[in-house]
Structures are given as C-alpha cells and as structure tokens.
Amino acid sequence: KNQVEQSPQSLIILEGKNCTLQCNYTVSPFSNLRWYKQDTGRGPVSLTIMTFSENTKSNGRYTATLDADTKQSSLHITASQLSDSASYICVVSDGNAGNMLTFGGGTRLMVKP
Amino acid sequence: DAGVTQSPTHLIKTRGQHVTLRCSPISGHKSVSWYQQVLGQGPQFIFQYYEKEERGRGNFPDRFSARQFPNYSSELNVNALLLGDSALYLCASSLGPGGNGYTFGSGTRLTVV
C-alpha cells in the first residue's frame, strides 16, 4: 500500500529561525514528489516538485531534498517568517498510468514572533 | 487567467441531505480530481476525471459520485450526508491524468449538522 509519513506532526519555532520537515514514503513505482503549503481553510499551493533524478530544489527560502534510495525527502525553511505558519504537505505521485497522488498527513508549523 | 474555482466556499447541511459541489478547472486543463480533507489530516483521494471519464476512484462509499462536463468543469455529489462527511473538499486540475501540473482550488468547507 502506498504511504507517505511526515514528521513532526507539529512544530513551533521563533521568527527568523530555520527548520526542517521530514517526509518518508513507500510509493512504488515513484514518479515525483511535491511539497505543498496549505494555509488554514485554503487549498494547497505548490512549493517544489522533484523527479527521481533531482536531489535538491529551491524556491526562495524553501529548499527541498530528495533521496530516492532511502525514499526520504526534507523541506528546509530558512529565516522563517510569521507568514510561514501553515501546514506543509508532502505528496508523492506513483509512476503508473494514473499518476495517483498519495498525501502525507502534513506538518503544522507555527512561527512565533 | 483564473485559477481553479470552487463553489460554494462554505455550506452547512443537515444529516441525510444531499449536496453538490462544483469545480471549474484552469483553462486548458482537462483533468479534475476531488479530495476530502478532514480537519488536521492530509487530503484523501475521492475521484479523478479526464475527458469526461472516470479515471480513478478512492475508497469512498457509493454515496459519493461525480461527473465531468464537456467544458471540463466537474461536480461532486454526496447523498445521505453523515456527520463524518464534514470536511474541506478540494478540487485539483491538471492538463492530463498525470504529470506535474496539479493546481488546487481553495476548497469548499462542508459542515454537516
């Protein structure tokens, strides 16, 4: 069964600090991995997408890494801002014809002043 | 260009009622997927439609149904509502059934009382 596990479930950090969110997956065959940011009550917004051959991708203060051998990904947020407070969801797409998405449960990040 | 639009944004229904949620994909996108997100959890896949045909179905009861129209917009219908159907319902559109271009709408918040 395809699964995506994220850790920690929730995280509180002070404004300006860095943090790293983790994602482990068992989706097979693997197609791509995406990180989304979701504000409360809103739809997810894509931050990064990585295929099998990519091991790092940045989007401003967000940097995602992918280790396809260990089936792990991380999202690093640098110099956090209050607006970074949101849920961060790891989503893995399988390599079958349907390219179905498997979602992690998300990490709820709160940035405090 | 408008993004993925969903309507209504919020609604409240009583147990046993029926509800119809609507989604308009990004212009040029021919695939629409529906997800249910219960508070505090990641989205769960319900349906995917491509070129007006069902391409995938998640583990949801037959009370849930959907369809896609010739203009690629879509409706999600839920019959005999239960309290547990209360959730944020997300629609995502993409060019095709797979690929990298999933874009989510802001969702419809359904509350069943």
Interface residues (C-beta under 8 A of the other chain):
Chain A: V4 S31 N32 R34 Y36 G41 R42 G43 P44 V45 S46 I49 I89 S93 A97 G98 N99 M100 L101 F103 G104 G105 G106 R108
Chain B: V4 Q6 S33 Y35 G40 Q41 G42 P43 Q44 F45 Q48 R55 G56 L88 L90 A92 P97 G98 G99 N100 Y102 T103 F104 G105 S106 G107 R109
